[in-house]
Amino acid sequence: MGVPVSQMWSVVRYVVGKKLRGVKRYPMVLMLEPLFRCNLACSGCGKIQYPVETLRKNLSVEQCLSAVDECGAPIVAIPGGEPLLHPQIGEIVAGIVARKKFVYLCTNALLLEKHLGRFTPSKYLSFSVHMDGPREEHDHAVCREGTYDIAVQGIKAALAKGFRVTTNTTLFDNAHPDRMKAFFDDMMNLGVEGLMVSPGYQYEKAPDQEHFLQKERTETLFRQLFSGSGRRWRLNLSPLFLQFLQGKWDLECTPWGMPTYNLFGWQKPCYLLQEGYAQSFQELLDTTVWEDYGRKSGNPKCQDCMMHCGYEPTAVAQGFGSLRGFLAMAKLSLFGDRGRPEPAPEHYTSDAFGRSSAAPVGELLAIDISKLKPVAVRDPDADYEPAGTSS
């Protein structure tokens, strides 16, 4: 596993403490969104679809740290938008680190090398660089040519200065198992601490609605990705969650496990669904009808979701909160998955991706880099002005 012992021990103490006190619902990770604006317009993300006046706003340092204290989770993830566009992101991170919370600052790394001086290396801070596969797939996913190479340079610069660095990869239905295996090898060769991977969720405002994975396709893809590879990737995820992605372990969603705090307050019910807001974390816990969410609820919005923000907390709670889960997690951590390999096809087939015939990888990806549309931002550090708008 690509998780430091100190972080793992902090989570174990936290989970066991909650269990002993009989606490039923508790957060594992705070998803802190200090802003929505970004210097990319990825096809699978709808964050920058907010009105211009919203995109220009930031949470203050005080608001961010108050949410960290109120939530109490041992880990804080800072997504966005692009957090490095926040003028006080260094102060926000420093305040969280001072509280001895483990911080994962999620970034596309376009500004990472430039702004490393705003941060101090610490065991509590990791840059989580979003990398959506090999160069062609990544540049296609983020809709801008050259971003893969910039991100790799940013990773190298951060590692050279002693920072912890992980990668975060979202897979869609055009992900090819063999190319993704080679990509994970490349990331490990760069020296990153660990890899995070998750199937994409169908954001309603995302421009591309055609390539989100359905549940069965997710399980097939991840079985092909992890079976019979013989590789020892350091994965920054619970072994039980990885089994769940392959259809080998049953988990139910824990929507309160990774609560979200952003410009509007505490988002109901989770990071992925936006169905109202609470003014306090306790109000979020008390007023959300949790039984209406998760696969067993029958909610159609939850049926194909297998994202880590809902299921990783369940996996961790089972791994450290039950004997069966702990033994399974220990076995997988020590010996890996010794299940029968599931061969990945040379090209896509209908078994995995609903295609009726084989086709070359480039054709299936349908990538024409020359037609990628860059975001119209004059300077990533300048005042934000989305394309097609005026003051």
C-alpha positions as CSV (number, residue, x, y, z in Angstrom):
1,M,0.0,0.0,0.0
2,G,1.2,3.5,-0.8
3,V,0.1,4.9,2.6
4,P,2.7,5.9,5.3
5,V,2.6,4.0,8.5
6,S,2.0,7.2,10.5
7,Q,-1.1,8.0,8.5
8,M,-2.4,4.5,8.7
9,W,-2.0,4.5,12.4
10,S,-3.7,7.8,12.8
11,V,-6.7,6.4,10.9
12,V,-6.7,3.2,12.9
13,R,-6.8,5.1,16.2
14,Y,-9.5,7.4,14.9
15,V,-11.8,4.5,13.6
16,V,-11.3,2.3,16.7
17,G,-12.0,5.3,19.0
18,K,-15.3,6.0,17.2
19,K,-16.2,2.3,17.4
20,L,-15.5,2.1,21.1
21,R,-17.6,5.2,21.7
22,G,-20.5,3.8,19.7
23,V,-20.5,6.6,17.1
24,K,-22.5,5.4,14.1
25,R,-21.7,8.1,11.6
26,Y,-18.3,9.8,11.4
27,P,-16.2,11.3,8.6
28,M,-13.0,9.7,7.4
29,V,-11.9,12.5,5.0
30,L,-13.0,16.1,4.6
31,M,-13.4,17.2,1.0
32,L,-12.5,20.9,1.3
33,E,-13.2,22.9,-1.9
34,P,-11.9,26.4,-1.3
35,L,-12.9,27.5,-4.9
36,F,-14.5,26.1,-8.1
37,R,-12.4,28.0,-10.8
38,C,-9.9,26.1,-12.7
39,N,-7.3,26.6,-15.5
40,L,-8.6,23.5,-17.4
41,A,-12.0,22.6,-18.7
42,C,-12.0,18.8,-18.5
43,S,-14.7,17.0,-20.4
44,G,-15.7,14.7,-17.5
45,C,-16.0,17.5,-14.9
46,G,-18.7,20.1,-14.4
47,K,-17.2,22.3,-11.7
48,I,-16.4,25.3,-14.0
49,Q,-20.0,25.4,-15.2
50,Y,-20.9,27.7,-12.3
51,P,-21.8,31.3,-13.0
52,V,-18.8,33.7,-13.3
53,E,-19.6,35.4,-10.0
54,T,-19.3,32.1,-8.2
55,L,-16.1,31.1,-10.0
56,R,-14.4,34.3,-8.8
57,K,-15.1,33.5,-5.1
58,N,-12.8,31.8,-2.6
59,L,-13.3,30.4,0.9
60,S,-11.3,32.4,3.4
61,V,-8.5,30.8,5.4
62,E,-10.7,31.1,8.5
63,Q,-13.6,29.4,6.8
64,C,-11.4,26.5,5.7
65,L,-9.8,25.9,9.1
66,S,-13.1,26.2,10.9
67,A,-14.5,23.5,8.7
68,V,-11.5,21.3,9.4
69,D,-12.0,21.7,13.2
70,E,-15.8,21.2,12.9
71,C,-15.5,18.0,10.9
72,G,-12.7,16.4,12.9
73,A,-11.6,14.0,10.2
74,P,-8.0,12.8,10.3
75,I,-7.5,13.5,6.5
76,V,-8.3,16.5,4.5
77,A,-8.4,16.4,0.7
78,I,-8.4,19.8,-1.1
79,P,-10.0,19.4,-4.6
80,G,-11.5,22.2,-6.7
81,G,-11.3,23.7,-9.2
82,E,-7.6,24.1,-9.1
83,P,-6.5,24.8,-5.5
84,L,-3.2,26.4,-6.5
85,L,-5.3,29.3,-8.0
86,H,-6.3,30.3,-4.4
87,P,-4.2,33.3,-3.3
88,Q,-3.9,31.9,0.3
89,I,-3.7,28.2,-0.4
90,G,-0.3,28.1,1.3
91,E,-1.8,29.5,4.5
92,I,-4.7,27.1,4.4
93,V,-2.4,24.1,4.0
94,A,0.0,25.3,6.8
95,G,-3.0,25.7,9.1
96,I,-4.2,22.2,8.5
97,V,-0.7,20.7,8.8
98,A,-0.3,22.6,12.2
99,R,-3.4,20.6,13.3
100,K,-1.5,17.4,12.4
101,K,-4.1,16.4,9.8
102,F,-2.9,14.6,6.7
103,V,-3.5,16.9,3.6
104,Y,-3.9,15.8,0.0
105,L,-3.8,18.9,-2.2
106,C,-5.3,17.8,-5.5
107,T,-3.9,19.6,-8.5
108,N,-3.5,19.3,-12.2
109,A,0.1,20.4,-11.6
110,L,0.1,23.1,-14.3
111,L,1.2,25.6,-11.6
112,L,2.9,23.1,-9.2
113,E,6.5,23.8,-10.0
114,K,6.0,27.5,-10.0
115,H,4.3,27.6,-6.6
116,L,6.3,25.0,-4.6
117,G,7.8,27.8,-2.6
118,R,4.5,28.5,-1.0
119,F,4.7,25.1,0.9
120,T,7.0,23.3,3.3
121,P,7.7,19.6,2.9
122,S,6.0,17.6,5.7
123,K,4.8,14.1,6.4
124,Y,1.3,15.6,6.7
125,L,1.3,17.1,3.1
126,S,1.0,15.3,-0.2
127,F,0.4,16.7,-3.6
128,S,-2.2,14.5,-5.3
129,V,-1.6,15.1,-9.0
130,H,-4.5,14.3,-11.3
131,M,-3.1,12.1,-14.2
132,D,-5.7,10.4,-16.4
133,G,-3.5,7.9,-18.1
134,P,-0.7,8.0,-20.7
135,R,0.1,11.2,-22.6
136,E,-2.5,11.0,-25.3
137,E,-5.4,9.9,-23.0
138,H,-4.5,12.4,-20.4
139,D,-4.3,15.4,-22.8
140,H,-7.6,14.2,-24.4
141,A,-9.3,14.0,-21.0
142,V,-8.3,17.5,-19.9
143,C,-8.9,19.0,-23.4
144,R,-5.5,20.6,-23.7
145,E,-2.4,19.4,-25.4
146,G,0.9,19.3,-23.5
147,T,-0.6,19.0,-20.0
148,Y,0.8,15.5,-19.4
149,D,4.4,16.7,-19.9
150,I,3.9,19.8,-17.7
151,A,2.4,17.6,-14.9
152,V,5.3,15.1,-15.1
153,Q,7.8,18.0,-14.8
154,G,5.8,19.3,-11.8
155,I,5.9,15.9,-10.1
156,K,9.7,15.7,-10.6
157,A,10.2,19.2,-9.2
158,A,8.1,18.4,-6.1
159,L,9.9,15.1,-5.5
160,A,13.3,16.8,-5.9
161,K,12.3,19.3,-3.1
162,G,11.3,16.5,-0.7
163,F,7.5,16.7,-1.0
164,R,5.2,13.6,-0.9
165,V,3.6,13.1,-4.2
166,T,0.8,10.7,-5.2
167,T,-1.3,10.5,-8.4
168,N,-5.0,10.3,-8.8
169,T,-6.5,8.7,-12.0
170,T,-10.1,8.6,-13.0
171,L,-11.0,5.9,-15.5
172,F,-13.7,6.1,-18.2
173,D,-15.0,3.5,-20.6
174,N,-12.2,4.2,-23.2
175,A,-9.5,3.2,-20.7
176,H,-7.4,0.3,-22.2
177,P,-6.1,-2.1,-19.5
178,D,-2.7,-2.7,-21.1
179,R,-2.0,1.0,-21.7
180,M,-3.1,1.8,-18.1
181,K,-0.7,-0.8,-16.7
182,A,2.2,0.8,-18.6
183,F,1.1,4.2,-17.3
184,F,1.1,3.0,-13.7
185,D,4.5,1.6,-14.3
186,D,5.7,5.0,-15.6
187,M,4.3,6.8,-12.5
188,M,6.0,4.4,-10.1
189,N,9.2,4.9,-12.0
190,L,8.9,8.6,-11.4
191,G,9.1,7.9,-7.7
192,V,5.6,8.8,-6.6
193,E,4.5,7.5,-3.2
194,G,1.3,5.9,-4.3
195,L,-1.4,5.6,-6.9
196,M,-5.1,6.4,-6.5
197,V,-7.6,5.2,-9.1
198,S,-11.3,5.4,-9.3
199,P,-14.1,5.0,-12.0
200,G,-15.6,8.3,-13.1
201,Y,-19.0,9.4,-11.8
202,Q,-21.6,10.9,-14.2
203,Y,-21.6,14.5,-13.2
204,E,-24.8,16.1,-14.6
205,K,-23.0,19.2,-15.8
206,A,-20.0,17.4,-17.4
207,P,-19.7,18.2,-21.1
208,D,-19.0,14.5,-22.0
209,Q,-21.8,12.2,-20.9
210,E,-21.0,9.3,-23.1
211,H,-17.9,7.7,-21.5
212,F,-18.8,7.2,-17.9
213,L,-18.5,3.6,-16.7
214,Q,-21.4,1.5,-15.7
215,K,-21.1,-1.0,-12.8
216,E,-20.5,-4.2,-14.8
217,R,-18.0,-2.5,-17.1
218,T,-16.2,-1.0,-14.1
219,E,-15.7,-4.5,-12.6
220,T,-14.5,-6.0,-15.8
221,L,-12.1,-3.2,-16.5
222,F,-10.6,-3.3,-13.0
223,R,-10.3,-7.1,-13.1
224,Q,-8.4,-6.8,-16.3
225,L,-6.3,-4.0,-14.9
226,F,-5.2,-5.8,-11.7
227,S,-5.4,-9.5,-12.5
228,G,-2.3,-11.4,-13.6
229,S,-0.1,-8.3,-14.0
230,G,2.6,-9.5,-11.5
231,R,3.2,-5.8,-10.7
232,R,3.7,-4.4,-7.2
233,W,2.2,-1.0,-7.6
234,R,1.9,1.1,-4.4
235,L,-1.8,1.8,-4.4
236,N,-3.1,4.6,-2.1
237,L,-6.3,2.8,-1.5
238,S,-7.7,0.1,0.9
239,P,-7.2,-3.5,-0.5
240,L,-10.9,-4.1,0.2
241,F,-11.9,-1.1,-2.0
242,L,-9.8,-2.6,-4.8
243,Q,-11.5,-5.9,-4.4
244,F,-14.9,-4.1,-4.5
245,L,-13.9,-2.4,-7.8
246,Q,-13.3,-5.9,-9.3
247,G,-16.6,-7.3,-8.0
248,K,-14.9,-9.5,-5.4
249,W,-16.0,-7.8,-2.2
250,D,-19.4,-6.3,-1.3
251,L,-19.5,-2.8,0.0
252,E,-22.3,-0.4,0.6
253,C,-21.9,3.4,0.2
254,T,-21.0,5.5,3.2
255,P,-22.0,8.9,1.9
256,W,-21.1,10.8,5.1
257,G,-17.6,9.2,5.1
258,M,-16.2,12.0,2.9
259,P,-18.3,15.1,3.5
260,T,-17.8,18.2,1.3
261,Y,-17.5,21.8,2.5
262,N,-17.4,24.5,-0.2
263,L,-18.6,28.0,-1.0
264,F,-22.2,27.1,-0.3
265,G,-21.7,25.2,2.9
266,W,-21.8,21.5,3.7
267,Q,-23.0,19.7,0.6
268,K,-25.9,17.2,0.8
269,P,-25.5,14.3,0.6
270,C,-22.0,13.8,-0.7
271,Y,-19.2,15.1,-2.9
272,L,-20.9,13.8,-6.1
273,L,-24.5,14.7,-5.6
274,Q,-25.6,18.3,-5.0
275,E,-29.0,18.2,-3.3
276,G,-28.9,21.1,-0.9
277,Y,-26.6,22.5,1.8
278,A,-26.3,22.6,5.6
279,Q,-24.8,25.4,7.6
280,S,-23.0,23.1,10.0
281,F,-21.5,19.6,9.9
282,Q,-23.8,18.5,12.6
283,E,-26.8,19.8,10.7
284,L,-25.6,17.8,7.7
285,L,-25.5,14.6,9.7
286,D,-28.9,15.3,11.4
287,T,-31.0,16.5,8.5
288,T,-29.8,14.4,5.6
289,V,-32.0,11.3,4.9
290,W,-29.1,8.9,4.5
291,E,-31.4,6.0,3.7
292,D,-32.2,7.7,0.4
293,Y,-28.7,7.1,-0.9
294,G,-26.4,4.2,-1.8
295,R,-27.1,1.3,-4.1
296,K,-29.5,-0.5,-1.6
297,S,-31.7,2.6,-1.5
298,G,-32.7,2.1,-5.1
299,N,-31.8,5.7,-5.9
300,P,-31.1,5.7,-9.7
301,K,-28.3,8.2,-9.2
302,C,-26.4,5.7,-7.0
303,Q,-26.7,2.5,-9.0
304,D,-23.5,2.8,-11.1
305,C,-21.4,4.8,-8.7
306,M,-18.3,3.0,-7.4
307,M,-16.3,6.1,-6.5
308,H,-13.8,6.1,-3.7
309,C,-15.5,9.0,-1.9
310,G,-18.4,6.7,-1.0
311,Y,-16.9,3.3,-0.8
312,E,-13.3,3.8,0.5
313,P,-14.6,4.9,3.9
314,T,-16.7,1.7,4.1
315,A,-13.7,-0.4,3.2
316,V,-11.5,1.3,5.8
317,A,-14.2,0.9,8.5
318,Q,-14.6,-2.8,7.6
319,G,-10.9,-3.3,7.5
320,F,-10.3,-1.9,10.9
321,G,-13.7,-2.4,12.5
322,S,-14.4,-6.1,11.9
323,L,-12.4,-9.3,12.3
324,R,-13.5,-10.6,8.8
325,G,-12.5,-7.4,7.2
326,F,-9.2,-7.1,9.0
327,L,-8.2,-10.6,8.1
328,A,-9.1,-10.1,4.5
329,M,-7.2,-6.8,4.4
330,A,-4.1,-8.3,6.1
331,K,-4.1,-11.2,3.6
332,L,-4.4,-9.0,0.6
333,S,-1.7,-6.6,1.9
334,L,0.8,-9.3,2.6
335,F,0.1,-11.7,-0.3
336,G,-1.8,-9.7,-2.9
337,D,-4.7,-11.0,-4.9
338,R,-3.9,-14.6,-5.8
339,G,-7.1,-15.0,-7.8
340,R,-7.1,-16.5,-11.3
341,P,-5.8,-14.0,-13.9
342,E,-8.4,-12.6,-16.2
343,P,-6.8,-11.9,-19.6
344,A,-7.1,-8.5,-21.0
345,P,-7.9,-8.4,-24.7
346,E,-5.3,-7.1,-27.2
347,H,-7.9,-4.5,-28.2
348,Y,-11.3,-3.6,-26.8
349,T,-14.0,-6.1,-27.1
350,S,-17.7,-6.2,-26.3
351,D,-16.9,-8.1,-23.1
352,A,-15.5,-5.1,-21.4
353,F,-16.7,-2.0,-23.3
354,G,-19.8,-3.0,-25.3
355,R,-18.0,-2.9,-28.6
356,S,-18.8,-5.6,-31.2
357,S,-15.5,-5.8,-32.9
358,A,-11.8,-5.2,-32.3
359,A,-10.3,-1.9,-33.3
360,P,-6.9,-0.2,-32.9
361,V,-6.3,1.7,-29.7
362,G,-6.0,5.1,-31.3
363,E,-9.3,4.6,-33.2
364,L,-11.1,3.5,-30.0
365,L,-9.8,6.5,-28.1
366,A,-11.0,8.8,-30.9
367,I,-8.2,11.3,-30.1
368,D,-7.4,14.1,-32.4
369,I,-5.0,16.2,-30.4
370,S,-5.1,18.9,-33.0
371,K,-8.7,19.6,-32.2
372,L,-8.4,19.8,-28.5
373,K,-9.7,23.2,-27.3
374,P,-7.5,24.9,-24.7
375,V,-9.1,27.0,-22.0
376,A,-8.9,30.7,-22.8
377,V,-6.9,31.9,-19.8
378,R,-4.4,34.6,-20.4
379,D,-2.4,33.8,-17.2
380,P,-3.3,31.1,-14.8
381,D,-2.4,33.4,-11.9
382,A,-4.3,36.4,-13.3
383,D,-7.8,37.4,-12.2
384,Y,-10.1,34.6,-13.5
385,E,-12.1,35.4,-16.6
386,P,-13.8,32.4,-18.1
387,A,-13.9,32.0,-21.9
388,G,-16.8,33.8,-23.5
389,T,-17.5,36.2,-20.7
390,S,-16.7,39.8,-20.1
391,S,-16.5,42.0,-17.0
